[in-house]
């Protein structure tokens, strides 16, 4: 595995996510588009705020995952499943570069009650 290429891909994704979160936050503060004096228009703007909040929250959550992947990469644990200690499939890491568990553990965790993933 070309760890430098992985690192660069993660760094690029981190920058994209930071920009997305920043843009959404600026839009939520109505820096470029102040709230309208028209009540009906304000309702639409507030509905858009809910969407922007979700975008910002999602970007921040993914950003945390990317940062964690960069730490694992630096520690030499990037390809190690945090649940079973086995290898994370290369195809999974290509598809989800911040994945921290193998496909089997991810599937098991998805079926198990929250916080109580099944290890194999």
C-alpha positions in Angstrom: 0.0 0.0 0.0 1.3 3.4 -0.9 0.9 5.2 2.4 1.9 8.6 1.1 -0.9 8.4 -1.6 -3.4 7.4 1.2 -2.1 10.2 3.3 -2.5 12.7 0.5 -6.0 11.5 -0.3 -7.0 11.8 3.4 -5.5 15.3 3.6 -7.4 16.4 0.5 -10.7 15.0 1.8 -10.0 16.8 5.2 -9.6 20.1 3.4 -12.8 19.5 1.4 -14.7 18.8 4.6 -13.3 21.8 6.4 -14.4 24.0 3.5 -17.9 22.4 3.4 -18.3 22.9 7.2 -17.0 26.5 7.0 -19.3 27.4 4.1 -22.3 25.8 5.8 -21.6 27.7 9.0 -21.2 31.0 7.2 -24.5 30.4 5.4 -26.1 29.6 8.8 -24.9 32.9 10.1 -26.5 34.6 7.0 -23.2 36.4 6.3 -24.0 36.8 2.6 -27.8 36.5 2.7 -29.4 38.3 5.7 -32.8 37.2 6.9 -35.6 38.6 4.9 -38.1 41.0 6.4 -40.8 38.9 4.7 -42.1 36.3 7.1 -42.9 33.7 4.4 -39.3 34.1 3.0 -37.9 33.7 6.6 -39.7 30.4 6.9 -38.0 29.2 3.8 -34.7 30.5 4.9 -35.1 28.7 8.3 -35.9 25.5 6.6 -32.7 25.9 4.6 -30.9 26.5 7.9 -32.0 23.0 9.0 -30.4 21.5 5.9 -27.3 23.6 6.3 -27.0 22.4 9.9 -27.2 18.8 8.9 -24.5 19.4 6.2 -22.2 21.0 8.7 -22.8 18.3 11.3 -22.2 15.6 8.7 -19.0 17.2 7.5 -17.7 17.6 11.1 -18.4 13.9 11.8 -16.6 12.8 8.7 -13.8 15.2 9.4 -13.3 13.4 12.8 -13.1 10.1 11.0 -10.6 11.4 8.6 -8.4 12.8 11.4 -8.6 9.4 13.2 -7.5 7.6 10.0 -4.5 10.0 9.6 -3.5 9.2 13.2 -3.8 5.4 12.5 -1.8 5.9 9.4 1.0 7.7 11.3 1.0 4.9 13.9 1.1 2.1 11.4 -2.3 0.8 12.2 -4.2 2.1 9.2 -5.1 -1.3 7.9 -5.8 -2.9 11.3 -9.5 -3.5 12.3 -10.1 -1.8 15.7 -12.6 -4.5 16.6 -11.0 -7.8 15.7 -7.4 -6.8 15.1 -7.5 -8.4 11.6 -6.8 -6.7 8.3 -9.2 -4.2 6.8 -9.8 -5.2 3.2 -7.9 -3.0 0.7 -11.1 -2.6 -1.3 -12.9 -1.3 1.7 -10.1 1.3 2.3 -10.3 2.4 -1.3 -14.1 2.8 -1.0 -14.0 4.3 2.6 -10.5 5.6 3.2 -11.3 6.4 6.9 -12.8 2.9 7.6 -11.6 1.7 11.0 -12.9 -1.9 10.9 -13.1 -4.8 8.4 -16.2 -5.6 6.5 -17.2 -8.5 8.8 -17.0 -6.3 11.9 -18.8 -3.4 10.2 -21.7 -5.7 9.2 -21.8 -7.3 12.7 -21.8 -3.9 14.4 -24.6 -2.8 12.1 -26.8 -5.6 13.3 -25.9 -5.4 17.0 -27.4 -3.0 19.5 -25.6 0.4 19.6 -22.3 0.2 21.4 -22.3 -3.6 21.5 -20.7 -4.8 18.3 -20.2 -8.5 17.8 -16.5 -9.3 17.4 -15.2 -12.2 15.3 
